[in-house]
Amino acid sequence: MSEKQLLNKIELVRVELIKSVQSHGYHNEETIRISKYLDGLIIKIQKYYYKSKNMIN
């Protein structure tokens, strides 16, 4: 997945998470599942940026 694709996916999942919180609340299983998935995507982009930064140096 490219950087742009990953950032787009993060934005889509972020919106999905907001909708889930509004509909079901913070402690709902679906909200928690989406939140964990978003966490994983954020970790991926952080790793991508870390590797990119270290390749430049």
Backbone as JSON, one array per atom type, in Angstrom:
{
  "sequence": "MSEKQLLNKIELVRVELIKSVQSHGYHNEETIRISKYLDGLIIKIQKYYYKSKNMIN",
  "N": [[0.86, -1.17, 0.0], [0.62, 2.18, -0.87], [1.93, 5.34, 0.37], [0.05, 7.41, 0.01], [-2.31, 5.92, -0.41], [-2.51, 4.67, 2.06], [-2.82, 6.87, 3.79], [-5.27, 7.81, 2.84], [-6.89, 5.62, 3.5], [-6.67, 5.7, 6.29], [-8.03, 8.1, 6.79], [-10.63, 7.43, 5.9], [-11.31, 5.34, 7.69], [-11.13, 6.73, 10.06], [-13.32, 8.48, 9.87], [-15.33, 6.56, 9.83], [-15.0, 5.55, 12.41], [-15.73, 7.78, 13.97], [-18.45, 7.96, 13.28], [-19.35, 5.53, 14.33], [-18.9, 5.91, 17.06], [-20.69, 7.99, 17.54], [-23.09, 6.72, 16.99], [-23.11, 4.34, 18.53], [-21.58, 4.62, 20.83], [-18.64, 4.84, 22.99], [-17.84, 2.42, 24.17], [-18.78, 0.3, 22.77], [-18.57, -2.82, 21.04], [-18.1, -2.83, 18.24], [-17.18, -0.21, 17.8], [-14.82, -0.3, 19.27], [-13.44, -2.27, 17.84], [-13.08, -0.97, 15.35], [-11.54, 1.17, 16.21], [-9.2, -0.11, 17.08], [-8.32, -1.15, 14.64], [-7.82, 1.24, 13.27], [-5.74, 2.18, 14.87], [-3.75, 0.33, 14.17], [-3.34, 1.03, 11.47], [-2.33, 3.61, 11.79], [0.05, 3.06, 13.11], [1.36, 1.72, 11.03], [1.75, 3.86, 9.18], [3.38, 5.5, 10.67], [5.65, 3.87, 10.92], [6.36, 3.76, 8.24], [7.05, 6.47, 7.75], [9.17, 6.69, 9.56], [11.03, 4.86, 8.5], [11.44, 6.09, 6.0], [12.58, 8.53, 6.76], [14.96, 7.67, 7.98], [16.25, 6.54, 5.81], [17.02, 8.7, 4.35], [18.93, 9.94, 5.91]],
  "CA": [[0.0, 0.0, 0.0], [1.42, 3.4, -0.96], [1.7, 6.33, 1.42], [-1.21, 8.09, -0.26], [-3.39, 4.97, -0.15], [-2.58, 4.46, 3.51], [-3.41, 8.07, 4.37], [-6.7, 7.82, 2.48], [-7.54, 4.59, 4.31], [-6.75, 6.23, 7.65], [-9.11, 9.09, 6.83], [-11.91, 6.72, 5.79], [-11.55, 4.61, 8.94], [-11.35, 7.75, 11.09], [-14.72, 8.9, 9.72], [-16.13, 5.41, 10.26], [-14.92, 5.51, 13.87], [-16.56, 8.88, 14.5], [-19.86, 7.57, 13.11], [-19.63, 4.45, 15.26], [-18.98, 6.51, 18.4], [-21.94, 8.76, 17.61], [-24.24, 5.8, 16.96], [-23.08, 3.24, 19.49], [-20.83, 4.96, 22.04], [-17.22, 4.49, 23.05], [-17.58, 1.09, 24.71], [-19.38, -0.69, 21.89], [-17.59, -3.73, 20.45], [-17.8, -2.38, 16.88], [-16.36, 0.99, 17.94], [-13.49, -0.74, 19.73], [-12.8, -2.97, 16.71], [-12.66, 0.05, 14.38], [-10.46, 1.93, 16.84], [-7.98, -0.94, 17.04], [-7.9, -1.19, 13.24], [-7.23, 2.55, 12.99], [-4.44, 2.19, 15.57], [-2.82, -0.43, 13.34], [-3.02, 1.83, 10.29], [-1.47, 4.72, 12.24], [1.38, 2.47, 13.35], [1.96, 1.48, 9.71], [2.22, 5.11, 8.56], [4.51, 5.95, 11.47], [6.8, 3.06, 10.51], [6.71, 4.21, 6.89], [7.75, 7.74, 7.88], [10.43, 6.43, 10.25], [11.95, 4.26, 7.53], [11.77, 7.1, 4.99], [13.48, 9.5, 7.39], [16.25, 7.04, 8.21], [16.9, 6.3, 4.53], [17.57, 9.98, 3.9], [20.14, 10.23, 6.71]],
  "C": [[0.91, 1.24, 0.0], [1.1, 4.34, 0.2], [0.34, 7.0, 1.23], [-2.41, 7.18, 0.01], [-3.6, 4.76, 1.35], [-3.21, 5.67, 4.2], [-4.9, 8.18, 4.06], [-7.48, 6.81, 3.31], [-7.7, 5.05, 5.75], [-7.9, 7.22, 7.77], [-10.48, 8.42, 6.77], [-12.27, 6.0, 7.1], [-11.8, 5.58, 10.09], [-12.81, 8.23, 11.07], [-15.66, 7.79, 10.19], [-16.15, 5.3, 11.78], [-15.79, 6.59, 14.51], [-18.04, 8.52, 14.41], [-20.25, 6.48, 14.11], [-19.77, 4.98, 16.69], [-20.3, 7.25, 18.56], [-23.16, 7.85, 17.69], [-24.28, 4.83, 18.14], [-22.35, 3.55, 20.8], [-19.41, 4.42, 22.01], [-16.95, 3.04, 23.43], [-18.2, -0.04, 23.89], [-18.3, -1.54, 21.21], [-17.17, -3.29, 19.04], [-16.89, -1.15, 16.91], [-14.93, 0.6, 18.34], [-12.75, -1.44, 18.62], [-12.27, -1.96, 15.68], [-11.48, 0.84, 14.94], [-9.14, 1.17, 16.8], [-7.43, -1.03, 15.62], [-7.22, 0.13, 12.85], [-5.86, 2.67, 13.66], [-3.38, 1.47, 14.72], [-2.4, 0.34, 12.1], [-2.08, 2.99, 10.65], [-0.06, 4.22, 12.51], [2.09, 2.22, 12.03], [2.51, 2.76, 9.1], [3.39, 5.67, 9.35], [5.78, 5.18, 11.1], [7.28, 3.48, 9.13], [7.53, 5.5, 6.97], [9.11, 7.56, 8.57], [11.46, 5.85, 9.29], [12.39, 5.28, 6.48], [12.78, 8.11, 5.53], [14.87, 8.91, 7.55], [16.99, 6.72, 6.91], [17.56, 7.57, 4.0], [18.87, 10.27, 4.62], [21.25, 9.27, 6.45]]
}
